[in-house]
Amino acid sequence: MFEVRGSVAVVTGASSGLGRRFALDMAARGATVVGLARRQDLLASLGEEIRRLSPRSSTVVCDVSDTGRFIAVLGDIDAEHGRIDVLVNNAGVGPPRGEVPPDLAVYRMVMETNYFATVAGTLAVLPGMLERHHGVIVNVSSDSGRAPGPHEAAYGASKAALSAFTESLSFDTEGRGVHLHVLYPGWVPTAMGTEALDAGMPMPPKMVRRTEEQVSQLVLARMGGAKVDIDAAPIAKLAPIGRALFPGAYRKGVRKATR
Ligand SMILES: NC(=O)c1ccc[n+]([C@@H]2O[C@H](COP(=O)([O-])OP(=O)(O)OC[C@H]3O[C@@H](n4cnc5c(N)ncnc54)[C@H](OP(=O)(O)O)[C@@H]3O)[C@@H](O)[C@H]2O)c1
């Protein structure tokens, strides 16, 4: 498995939720972590915590949907630390659940953050990783990408694109020392997870509920391994099989579970 100690790791969306947990846990394992997000106040408190665990760690205010700026920040990190060994493309947005967003701009905004920023980050760090035959990229997807339900057309589409991009690219990097992963976290009570509940999503069943700690520890255990998908709630990966075999019953089940 991948040796986190001594590595240089970049985590996007590090100001809260899963990204904050990934940053803290990697710093605790001895990685030099650089956490990126937009909210400066939250990054400042994360910065203090990760520096206590790993003194060369830091944070950078960066809106990853500004892909030019994101690529430049990755270049600066590479220049300062000599390399990037791990990139966790975790930053993500979900438009408010409810009516189908009528405005194309919403779909573009979600794609810019969830998909194009992930592509930009991945393509920026990949050449260096391939040259060194060493690296891990974890792209954070969602079960909404492989088994979409109602009220998440923009979000689900962006995560489906992210998953397909990562899986396809993983064939091209196979055997070259660079490991690409797609993370499916299940449902986690972060700001994004609880906002969905507040907007009317029913509480997901226990078997797909996970904590930030559980997801982060799983990522640490699996990164660098042969499996592309990291499934925090493995039961969820059966959904596409159910859809293929029993499409009518599957749709009924999704409607019932998401009403
Ligand atoms: N919670 C769940 O149940 C669940 C399930 C499946 C997948 N996920 C995925 O997990 C990832 C993390 O989400 P979370 O659940 O931890 O929710 P969260 O607490 O709301 O975290 C989202 C993070 O993304 C950052 N972010 C959003 N837009 C950004 C941008 N343009 N540039 C830089 N950072 C940006 C936010 O920071 P700033 O606002 O400070 O920029 C925040 O740190 C997301 O990709 C989400 O889709 C979550």
Ligand as a Chemical Component Dictionary entry (heavy atoms), coordinates in Angstrom:
data_LIG
# 
_chem_comp.id                   LIG 
_chem_comp.type                 NON-POLYMER 
_chem_comp.pdbx_formal_charge   0 
_chem_comp.three_letter_code    LIG 
# 
loop_
_chem_comp_atom.comp_id 
_chem_comp_atom.atom_id 
_chem_comp_atom.alt_atom_id 
_chem_comp_atom.type_symbol 
_chem_comp_atom.charge 
_chem_comp_atom.model_Cartn_x 
_chem_comp_atom.model_Cartn_y 
_chem_comp_atom.model_Cartn_z 
_chem_comp_atom.pdbx_ordinal 
LIG N1  N1  N 0  -21.746 14.094 2.619  1  
LIG C1  C1  C 0  -22.147 13.133 1.821  2  
LIG O1  O1  O 0  -23.072 12.370 2.155  3  
LIG C2  C2  C 0  -21.467 12.904 0.496  4  
LIG C3  C3  C 0  -21.839 11.772 -0.243 5  
LIG C4  C4  C 0  -21.228 11.534 -1.466 6  
LIG C5  C5  C 0  -20.258 12.395 -1.938 7  
LIG N2  N2  N 1  -19.917 13.490 -1.193 8  
LIG C6  C6  C 0  -18.876 14.372 -1.745 9  
LIG O2  O2  O 0  -17.883 14.582 -0.761 10 
LIG C7  C7  C 0  -17.191 15.799 -1.049 11 
LIG C8  C8  C 0  -17.047 16.612 0.226  12 
LIG O3  O3  O 0  -18.315 17.061 0.636  13 
LIG P1  P1  P 0  -18.766 17.077 2.167  14 
LIG O4  O4  O 0  -19.836 16.096 2.306  15 
LIG O5  O5  O -1 -17.584 17.000 3.028  16 
LIG O6  O6  O 0  -19.484 18.502 2.266  17 
LIG P2  P2  P 0  -18.992 19.918 2.789  18 
LIG O7  O7  O 0  -18.672 19.868 4.222  19 
LIG O8  O8  O 0  -20.027 20.872 2.312  20 
LIG O9  O9  O 0  -17.621 20.152 2.007  21 
LIG C9  C9  C 0  -17.532 20.649 0.700  22 
LIG C10 C10 C 0  -16.160 21.259 0.569  23 
LIG O10 O10 O 0  -15.949 21.667 -0.780 24 
LIG C11 C11 C 0  -15.398 22.965 -0.764 25 
LIG N3  N3  N 0  -15.706 23.645 -2.006 26 
LIG C12 C12 C 0  -16.898 23.794 -2.609 27 
LIG N4  N4  N 0  -16.768 24.516 -3.729 28 
LIG C13 C13 C 0  -15.458 24.815 -3.834 29 
LIG C14 C14 C 0  -14.701 25.546 -4.778 30 
LIG N5  N5  N 0  -15.266 26.113 -5.856 31 
LIG N6  N6  N 0  -13.366 25.666 -4.581 32 
LIG C15 C15 C 0  -12.776 25.101 -3.499 33 
LIG N7  N7  N 0  -13.440 24.404 -2.577 34 
LIG C16 C16 C 0  -14.770 24.265 -2.740 35 
LIG C17 C17 C 0  -16.013 23.637 0.455  36 
LIG O11 O11 O 0  -15.171 24.675 0.941  37 
LIG P3  P3  P 0  -15.408 26.231 0.718  38 
LIG O12 O12 O 0  -16.883 26.484 0.750  39 
LIG O13 O13 O 0  -14.655 26.852 1.864  40 
LIG O14 O14 O 0  -14.795 26.519 -0.604 41 
LIG C18 C18 C 0  -15.984 22.483 1.448  42 
LIG O15 O15 O 0  -14.749 22.423 2.096  43 
LIG C19 C19 C 0  -17.987 16.499 -2.153 44 
LIG O16 O16 O 0  -17.348 16.294 -3.392 45 
LIG C20 C20 C 0  -19.327 15.768 -2.121 46 
LIG O17 O17 O 0  -19.975 15.805 -3.367 47 
LIG C21 C21 C 0  -20.499 13.770 -0.001 48 
# 
loop_
_chem_comp_bond.comp_id 
_chem_comp_bond.atom_id_1 
_chem_comp_bond.atom_id_2 
_chem_comp_bond.value_order 
_chem_comp_bond.pdbx_ordinal 
LIG N1  C1  SING 1  
LIG C1  O1  DOUB 2  
LIG C1  C2  SING 3  
LIG C2  C3  SING 4  
LIG C2  C21 DOUB 5  
LIG C3  C4  DOUB 6  
LIG C4  C5  SING 7  
LIG C5  N2  DOUB 8  
LIG N2  C6  SING 9  
LIG N2  C21 SING 10 
LIG C6  O2  SING 11 
LIG C6  C20 SING 12 
LIG O2  C7  SING 13 
LIG C7  C8  SING 14 
LIG C7  C19 SING 15 
LIG C8  O3  SING 16 
LIG O3  P1  SING 17 
LIG P1  O4  DOUB 18 
LIG P1  O5  SING 19 
LIG P1  O6  SING 20 
LIG O6  P2  SING 21 
LIG P2  O7  DOUB 22 
LIG P2  O8  SING 23 
LIG P2  O9  SING 24 
LIG O9  C9  SING 25 
LIG C9  C10 SING 26 
LIG C10 O10 SING 27 
LIG C10 C18 SING 28 
LIG O10 C11 SING 29 
LIG C11 N3  SING 30 
LIG C11 C17 SING 31 
LIG N3  C12 SING 32 
LIG N3  C16 SING 33 
LIG C12 N4  DOUB 34 
LIG N4  C13 SING 35 
LIG C13 C14 SING 36 
LIG C13 C16 DOUB 37 
LIG C14 N5  SING 38 
LIG C14 N6  DOUB 39 
LIG N6  C15 SING 40 
LIG C15 N7  DOUB 41 
LIG N7  C16 SING 42 
LIG C17 O11 SING 43 
LIG C17 C18 SING 44 
LIG O11 P3  SING 45 
LIG P3  O12 DOUB 46 
LIG P3  O13 SING 47 
LIG P3  O14 SING 48 
LIG C18 O15 SING 49 
LIG C19 O16 SING 50 
LIG C19 C20 SING 51 
LIG C20 O17 SING 52 
# 
